[in-house]
Amino acid sequence: MNTSSAPRRSDWLVPATLILLSLVPAVAGTARLAELARGAQVTAANARFFAQPIPVVLHILSVIPFSIIGAFQFSPGFRRRNRPWHRVAGRVLGVCGLVAALSGLWMAHFYPWPAGDGVGVYVERLVFGTLMIVSIVRGIDDARRRKFASHGAWMTRAYAIGMGAGTQVFTHLPWFIFVGKPGESVRTVLMGAGWVINLAVAEWIIRKGGAATRNRALPAQSPSRIAALG
């Protein structure tokens, strides 16, 4: 039996974790689409979506596949066994990621701010949305030039930013439980923490992957050669 091609625990654990992380935003987005489709009662919380539904619909329909399909790109074994799928999925993710980021920027700038948001959250949305677009464009360009290590790094950063909403559920949850609804300043910190945590994890993954590649590239050393180097 060829154990090198057998699925490892990480091949399914990482994608499963990422899909679970995206589950709450995906369910909330699906509920929002259903609300718009059936013509629910207009309230102060949803009036902006009913007034201009196209941006939020595009955002939800792009974020959900970006989150779920993107999760499988973090399974090395799955990618090795499905190389054509990886290339096709990458093209889909590039389009979905750009639509998600551009629609997110549009909503941040043109929609009325919801209760609790302020200048801080507005600036954060613009900054991280722009970073996501830059990361995807850099990733696509690197793939075109066959710079695959850099391509993977930039797409990892883009995915981390796109998954910010999932992590923000967990940065907000303790505050809601123990303190209550956060004020404008606290919400700015909690929102920013979600993106920062994701990017920190992304950079750790990128550096870990780069170190593993360098270690595999080192030639084998004999004990006498190691002793001489010492």
C-alpha positions as CSV (number, residue, x, y, z in Angstrom):
1,M,0.0,0.0,0.0
2,N,1.3,3.5,-0.9
3,T,1.0,5.4,2.4
4,S,2.3,8.6,0.8
5,S,-0.9,9.0,-1.2
6,A,-3.2,8.0,1.7
7,P,-5.2,10.8,3.2
8,R,-3.7,12.3,6.4
9,R,-5.6,13.8,9.3
10,S,-4.6,17.3,8.3
11,D,-6.0,16.7,4.8
12,W,-9.5,16.9,6.2
13,L,-9.1,18.6,9.6
14,V,-7.9,22.0,8.3
15,P,-10.7,22.3,5.6
16,A,-13.3,21.1,8.1
17,T,-12.2,23.7,10.7
18,L,-12.3,26.5,8.1
19,I,-15.7,25.5,6.9
20,L,-17.0,25.5,10.5
21,L,-15.4,29.0,10.9
22,S,-17.4,30.2,7.9
23,L,-20.6,28.5,9.0
24,V,-22.1,31.3,11.1
25,P,-21.6,34.1,8.4
26,A,-22.8,31.7,5.7
27,V,-26.0,30.9,7.6
28,A,-26.5,34.6,8.4
29,G,-26.0,35.5,4.7
30,T,-28.4,32.8,3.6
31,A,-31.0,34.1,6.0
32,R,-30.5,37.6,4.6
33,L,-31.0,36.3,1.0
34,A,-34.2,34.6,2.1
35,E,-35.4,37.8,3.9
36,L,-34.8,39.8,0.7
37,A,-36.4,37.1,-1.5
38,R,-39.7,36.8,0.5
39,G,-40.0,40.5,1.1
40,A,-39.7,40.6,4.9
41,Q,-40.8,43.5,7.0
42,V,-38.4,46.5,6.5
43,T,-36.7,47.6,9.8
44,A,-34.0,50.0,10.7
45,A,-31.5,47.1,10.7
46,N,-32.3,45.9,7.1
47,A,-33.7,49.0,5.4
48,R,-30.3,49.6,3.6
49,F,-30.4,46.1,2.1
50,F,-34.0,46.5,0.7
51,A,-33.1,50.0,-0.6
52,Q,-30.2,48.6,-2.6
53,P,-30.2,44.8,-2.6
54,I,-27.7,44.1,-5.5
55,P,-24.5,44.8,-3.5
56,V,-25.4,42.6,-0.5
57,V,-26.7,39.8,-2.8
58,L,-23.4,39.8,-4.8
59,H,-21.4,39.9,-1.6
60,I,-23.2,36.9,0.0
61,L,-23.2,34.8,-3.2
62,S,-19.5,35.4,-3.6
63,V,-18.4,35.1,0.0
64,I,-20.0,31.7,0.6
65,P,-18.2,29.8,-2.2
66,F,-15.0,31.7,-1.5
67,S,-15.1,30.5,2.1
68,I,-16.1,26.9,1.4
69,I,-14.1,26.2,-1.8
70,G,-11.1,28.0,-0.5
71,A,-11.0,25.8,2.6
72,F,-10.0,22.8,0.4
73,Q,-7.0,24.7,-1.0
74,F,-5.4,24.3,2.4
75,S,-5.3,20.5,2.2
76,P,-2.0,19.6,0.5
77,G,-3.0,16.0,0.0
78,F,-6.3,17.0,-1.6
79,R,-4.5,19.4,-3.9
80,R,-2.0,16.8,-5.0
81,R,-4.7,14.3,-5.8
82,N,-6.8,16.8,-7.6
83,R,-4.5,19.1,-9.5
84,P,-7.0,20.0,-12.3
85,W,-9.6,20.8,-9.6
86,H,-7.1,23.1,-7.8
87,R,-6.5,25.1,-11.0
88,V,-10.2,25.5,-11.8
89,A,-11.1,26.2,-8.2
90,G,-8.4,28.8,-8.1
91,R,-10.0,30.7,-11.0
92,V,-13.4,30.6,-9.3
93,L,-11.9,31.8,-6.0
94,G,-10.2,34.7,-7.7
95,V,-13.5,35.9,-9.2
96,C,-15.5,35.3,-6.0
97,G,-12.8,37.0,-3.9
98,L,-12.7,40.1,-6.0
99,V,-16.6,40.3,-6.2
100,A,-16.7,39.8,-2.4
101,A,-14.1,42.5,-1.7
102,L,-15.4,45.1,-4.2
103,S,-19.1,44.6,-3.0
104,G,-17.9,44.9,0.6
105,L,-16.1,48.1,-0.1
106,W,-19.2,49.5,-1.9
107,M,-21.4,48.6,1.0
108,A,-19.0,50.1,3.5
109,H,-18.8,53.4,1.7
110,F,-22.4,53.8,0.3
111,Y,-24.7,52.0,2.7
112,P,-25.8,53.9,5.8
113,W,-23.7,52.8,8.8
114,P,-25.5,50.3,11.0
115,A,-26.0,51.0,14.7
116,G,-22.7,50.5,16.6
117,D,-20.5,51.2,13.6
118,G,-18.4,54.3,13.4
119,V,-15.5,55.9,11.7
120,G,-13.1,53.2,13.1
121,V,-15.0,50.3,11.6
122,Y,-15.6,52.2,8.4
123,V,-11.8,52.7,8.0
124,E,-11.1,49.1,8.9
125,R,-13.5,47.8,6.2
126,L,-11.9,50.0,3.6
127,V,-8.3,49.1,4.6
128,F,-8.9,45.3,4.8
129,G,-11.1,45.2,1.8
130,T,-8.4,47.0,-0.3
131,L,-5.8,44.6,1.1
132,M,-7.9,41.7,0.0
133,I,-8.1,43.0,-3.5
134,V,-4.4,43.7,-3.7
135,S,-3.6,40.2,-2.4
136,I,-5.8,38.5,-5.0
137,V,-4.4,40.6,-7.8
138,R,-0.9,39.8,-6.7
139,G,-1.7,36.1,-6.3
140,I,-3.3,35.9,-9.8
141,D,-0.3,37.7,-11.3
142,D,2.2,35.4,-9.5
143,A,0.3,32.3,-10.8
144,R,0.5,33.7,-14.3
145,R,4.2,34.1,-14.0
146,R,4.5,30.6,-12.4
147,K,5.8,32.0,-9.1
148,F,3.7,29.5,-7.2
149,A,5.1,30.0,-3.7
150,S,4.4,33.7,-3.8
151,H,1.0,33.0,-5.4
152,G,0.1,30.7,-2.5
153,A,1.2,33.3,0.1
154,W,-0.9,36.1,-1.4
155,M,-4.0,33.9,-1.8
156,T,-3.6,32.8,1.8
157,R,-3.6,36.4,2.9
158,A,-6.7,37.1,0.8
159,Y,-8.5,34.1,2.2
160,A,-7.6,35.2,5.8
161,I,-9.1,38.6,5.2
162,G,-12.2,37.2,3.6
163,M,-12.7,34.9,6.6
164,G,-12.7,37.9,9.0
165,A,-16.4,37.7,9.6
166,G,-16.1,34.1,11.0
167,T,-13.4,35.1,13.5
168,Q,-15.2,38.3,14.4
169,V,-18.1,36.1,15.7
170,F,-15.6,34.7,18.3
171,T,-14.0,38.1,19.1
172,H,-17.4,39.5,19.8
173,L,-19.0,36.6,21.7
174,P,-17.2,36.9,25.0
175,W,-18.0,40.6,25.2
176,F,-21.6,39.9,24.4
177,I,-21.8,37.2,27.1
178,F,-19.9,39.0,29.9
179,V,-20.4,42.7,29.2
180,G,-23.3,43.2,26.7
181,K,-23.5,45.0,23.4
182,P,-20.2,46.7,22.7
183,G,-19.9,50.4,22.1
184,E,-18.5,52.0,19.0
185,S,-14.9,52.0,20.3
186,V,-15.0,48.5,21.6
187,R,-16.6,47.2,18.4
188,T,-13.8,48.8,16.4
189,V,-11.3,46.8,18.4
190,L,-13.2,43.6,18.2
191,M,-13.7,43.9,14.5
192,G,-10.1,44.7,13.9
193,A,-9.0,41.8,16.1
194,G,-10.8,39.3,13.8
195,W,-8.8,40.5,10.7
196,V,-5.5,40.8,12.6
197,I,-5.8,37.3,14.1
198,N,-6.5,35.8,10.7
199,L,-3.6,37.6,9.1
200,A,-1.3,36.6,11.9
201,V,-2.3,33.0,11.4
202,A,-1.9,33.4,7.6
203,E,1.7,34.7,8.0
204,W,2.5,31.8,10.4
205,I,1.3,29.3,7.8
206,I,3.2,31.1,5.0
207,R,6.5,31.1,7.0
208,K,6.0,27.5,8.1
209,G,5.4,26.4,4.5
210,G,8.5,28.4,3.4
211,A,10.7,26.8,6.1
212,A,9.5,23.3,5.2
213,T,10.3,23.9,1.5
214,R,13.8,25.2,2.3
215,N,14.4,22.2,4.6
216,R,13.4,19.8,1.8
217,A,15.7,21.6,-0.6
218,L,18.8,21.1,1.7
219,P,21.1,18.4,0.5
220,A,21.7,15.4,2.8
221,Q,24.8,15.8,4.9
222,S,27.0,12.9,6.0
223,P,28.0,12.7,9.8
224,S,31.6,13.6,8.9
225,R,30.4,16.7,6.9
226,I,28.2,17.8,9.8
227,A,31.1,17.4,12.2
228,A,33.3,19.5,10.0
229,L,30.8,22.2,9.8
230,G,30.6,22.3,13.5
